[in-house]
Amino acid sequence: MNKIFKSVAVAAAIISAVSLSAKDRKDILKVYNWSDYIAEGVIDDFEAWYKEQTGNDIEVIYMTFDVNESMLSKIEKGHEDYDVVCPSDYIIERMLNNGLLLPLDFDALEKTGTENYIVKNTSPYIRNMFSQINPKIDANKYSVAFMWGTTGIIYNPEFVSKEDASTWNVIRNPKYFGKILLKDAPRDVYAPVLIYLKQDELKSGKVTLQELMSDSSDESLAAVEAMLMEAKPGVCGFEADLGKEQMTKNRAWVSLNWSGDAVWAIEEAAAVGVTLDYIVPEEGSTVWFDGWVIPKYAKNTEAATYFINFMCRPDIAIRNMEETGYIAANGAWEVLESQIDESLDPVDLSYFFGEEADSVRVDPILYPDRAVIERCALEHDWGEDTEKLLDMWQNVKGSKAGAVTYIILGVAVLAIAGAAFASKKKKSSRHSKKRR
Ligand code: N2P
């Protein structure tokens, strides 16, 4: 009897724990986003808006990452139950290949009569680029673009000429030794270096930019590694998110970085009297897109859909853009209008906003001109070969110390040697005093 009672009690406890956690989880939304990628107050505003739309409370647990690969491994290997995450294009491709994403479903929005900002504001350009993310599965059915941009060079024109910054070779230019930063993002460093090394083949038409984005051959990996090893002694850091700040403080003069970090750094630097600029090198580069997705292990897909929808509301997109420096992937005309500045030169944005936008006065770093986009390509997933890239990256980062490490080590050795010399001198003078 006692045994039966115990089993019933245990079963009841399990059932109540399960239903409690299920109930709790319905009121919780776990968001995993890049750091510095959302405006202050947006999460609180989402919680209030969600209550207005659905009548339910929601608590957002907001977590951040700095590197695509670490975020992916938490889901792929750790099966973490994030409801919404924001991977880059080639990671979306991989997640689709590995069955890690759930398709978008707008039923929940329809039930509450909530306006669908996703469908309304997706630019045809974004739709087209997203359809190229995965050749086998249409990424538009599983992801909604959030921000996008280019990869290029942020530089300080006081010390670095525009000509030098216009080539990826700048990362190993001895003139800037010790003042060069590389992004700690292996794919985003590998791709431009490979583009630089394959200039002749690109010019002669032997290979296309797009083909290079899938080139994971041992030969190309070795060539990129060799150039990075050459650059390494002059590199003062591999940064995930602090590079933009190092540039504003003049601690570095060259930074291989994303356009959004450039916009942020240029504005912050100007406020303290430092001038910075950004360029997409002539040899070509990558154009990237980060999109919201709902991973397979998500537990609150309905709230996730509301969250993604809220991020596509034009006023929210504008706030996120203005605070982070990144371009929202939002095709609403009011988003473009919010960025017009009559003092700037015209940029051709017809590819993004349609014919009427072929000459709009906006910041060309934020919104790249058609000519820049034409020399940029989309990165692709390498599947199993990704391991080869990560090994190469470890070799580069871990092998030889960078300039700053050398300086720190040098100073430490001198300090130890100095202290030893001083103490020896003290001892010997004490000894000589004794002798006298
Ligand atoms: C912002 C990160 C931007 C990610 N901190 C670029 N793919």
Residues whose N, C-alpha, C, O or C-beta is under 5 A from the ligand:
A	BS01	N2P	W34 S35 D36 Y37 S88 W258 D290
